[in-house]
Amino acid sequence: MGRARAIAIGLALAAAGCGGVQSALNPAGPQASAIAALTWRFFILCGVIYVLVIAALIWALARRPTPRDETAEGQRRLGRIIAGLTVLTTAILVVLAVSSVVAGRGLISPSGPGAITINAIGHQWWWEFEYQDVSANEWVNSPNELHIPVGVPIVIKAMSRDVIHSLWVPNLIGKRDLIPGIVTHTWIQADTPGVYRGQCAEFCGHQHAHMAFLVVAEPRDRFETWLQRQRRGAPQPSTPEQQRGHDVFMTGPCVMCHTIRGTSAASNIGPDLTHVYGRQTIAAGTLPTTRGHLAGWISDSQSIKPGNRMPPVPMSGEDLQALLAYLETLR
């Protein structure tokens, strides 16, 4: 009884892994739907074959040999059975190969109307998304958060700034490698509004497991509103505390690595912070965006995500609170 219960629990846990926030079997777009359909075809067909093979094995072990089996006619009959099973196996492999090729063709970039082009750039260990379909002086940069309109094909130009990464959003697209010095192409489309988790699927170093991002799929009008908001620079500080935080940022080490459009901070070593407090997470999906988490990250990011490129930033408590007050205006 205990073994049966353990098996049942194991099967339940395995089934639970097929759904949820990050699952290739819970598709929300055409590319993911093709991959999910292919997966189910493989699973069902292989499951049927497995059951038949086990049944044949049990039959063979339970069956008693007969004198007819050793005759010439018996040997010819056995040969015909083996030949038929070989042909059937070959046919099954061909069907699976063709299905895989057909599903793979869905990975090519679409050419339909309304397609938006986005650069997906992998860094150790964070993501950068650049929206190309705006004028050169209005390019939108959205670190670790990819916003897309529902029902619109999005062309992804994937590239890496350091080592090999892999872009993967199980609910929406299959994996696409990002190779240094090479631009690879894929596409993404969400047919259902929602927030989908993506991640790096190629081991890329110490913090590979904490290199995630969010895909926010929303109606076209809300996407356009978000895009217009992202084009704006940072607001001017409106309180003495915010002004002090602005000055702390501009005179400290932060300005050496980050950009805040509308200010003199224009480094691209780290993520663009122009709208940092308007994103759902910080540190590539490691923490929710809250004042407390920002404080911990600024004070000692190495204790949260060891090995990341941001060094500890020593400052007084008053300066830290002022800096947080300023960062909270960047939405």
C-alpha positions, 0 to 999 in steps of 0.5 A, spaced: 500 500 500 505 504 501 509 503 494 502 504 491 501 511 495 508 513 493 507 511 485 501 515 486 504 521 489 510 521 484 505 521 478 501 527 481 507 531 482 509 529 475 502 531 472 503 538 476 509 539 472 506 539 466 502 546 467 503 552 471 506 559 470 512 556 466 510 550 462 511 548 454 505 544 455 501 550 457 502 554 450 499 561 449 502 562 442 502 559 436 509 557 436 508 554 443 502 550 441 506 547 435 511 545 440 506 542 445 502 538 440 509 535 437 510 533 444 503 530 446 504 526 439 511 523 441 508 522 448 502 518 446 505 514 440 511 512 445 506 510 450 502 506 446 509 503 443 511 502 450 505 498 452 505 494 446 512 492 447 511 490 454 504 486 453 508 482 447 514 481 452 509 478 457 506 474 452 512 471 450 514 469 457 508 466 458 507 462 452 510 455 451 513 453 445 510 448 440 513 444 435 510 448 429 515 453 431 521 449 429 518 448 422 520 451 416 513 454 416 514 457 423 521 460 421 518 463 415 512 466 419 517 469 424 521 472 419 515 475 416 513 478 423 520 481 424 520 484 417 513 487 418 515 490 425 521 493 422 517 496 416 512 499 422 518 501 426 521 505 420 514 508 418 513 511 425 520 514 425 519 517 419 512 520 421 516 523 428 521 526 423 516 529 419 512 532 425 519 534 428 521 538 421 514 541 420 514 544 427 521 546 427 519 550 421 515 554 425 521 557 428 523 562 422 521 569 423 514 571 420 513 576 415 506 578 416 503 585 417 504 589 424 511 585 426 515 588 431 522 587 431 526 587 438 533 586 439 534 581 445 541 581 448 544 576 453 549 579 458 552 575 464 547 575 468 541 579 465 537 581 459 536 587 455 531 588 450 531 594 445 525 596 441 527 598 434 521 600 430 521 607 433 526 613 431 533 612 432 533 617 438 527 614 441 529 607 442 526 603 448 530 599 452 527 595 457 532 590 461 529 583 464 522 585 462 519 584 455 512 587 453 509 585 447 502 586 444 497 580 444 496 577 437 502 581 434 508 577 431 514 579 434 521 578 430 527 577 435 534 578 433 538 575 439 545 576 440 550 575 446 555 580 449 559 575 452 558 568 452 553 563 449 546 564 452 539 561 450 532 565 450 527 560 452 519 562 454 516 555 455 509 558 454 510 562 448 517 559 444 522 554 444 529 555 445 534 560 441 541 560 442 545 567 443 552 566 440 557 572 441 558 575 434 552 572 431 545 574 430 540 569 430 533 570 429 526 567 432 519 570 433 514 570 439 507 571 439 502 571 445 495 570 443 493 570 451 494 576 455 498 575 461 505 575 464 510 569 462 516 567 465 522 566 460 530 564 462 536 562 460 537 555 457 544 555 456 549 554 462 553 561 462 556 561 468 555 562 476 549 565 476 545 562 470 540 559 474 538 567 476 538 569 469 530 570 468 526 575 465 518 576 464 514 577 458 508 581 459 503 580 453 497 586 453 492 589 448 495 593 443 492 599 446 496 598 453 502 596 449 502 603 446 501 606 452 507 603 455 511 604 449 510 611 449 511 612 457 518 608 456 520 613 451 520 619 456 526 620 460 526 620 467 522 626 471 526 631 475 526 630 482 521 634 486 523 634 493 529 635 497 530 628 498 529 626 491 534 631 489 539 629 494 538 621 491 539 624 484 546 627 487 548 621 490 547 617 484 550 622 479 556 623 484 557 615 486 559 609 482 552 608 480 553 613 474 559 609 472 555 603 470 548 605 468 544 610 464 538 614 466 535 618 460 534 625 461 540 626 466 548 625 464 548 618 466 549 614 460 553 608 461 551 601 458 555 597 462 549 595 467 541 595 465 538 602 463 535 604 470 530 610 467 524 606 468 527 601 474 521 602 479 516 601 473 518 593 472 516 587 476 523 585 478 530 587 479 536 583 478 533 579 472 527 576 476 531 574 482 527 579 487 520 583 486 521 590 485 520 593 492 524 599 496 526 594 501 529 589 496 532 595 492 536 597 498 539 590 500 541 590 492 544 596 492 548 595 499 550 588 498 548 585 491 553 579 492 550 577 498 543 576 494 546 574 487 554 572 488 558 573 482 554 578 479 557 584 476 555 589 481 560 591 487 557 593 493 556 600 494 558 603 501 554 609 503 550 612 509 543 610 511 541 617 509 544 617 502 541 610 501 534 612 503 535 619 499 537 614 493 531 610 494 526 616 494 529 618 487 529 611 484 522 610 486 520 616 481 523 612 475 517 609 473 
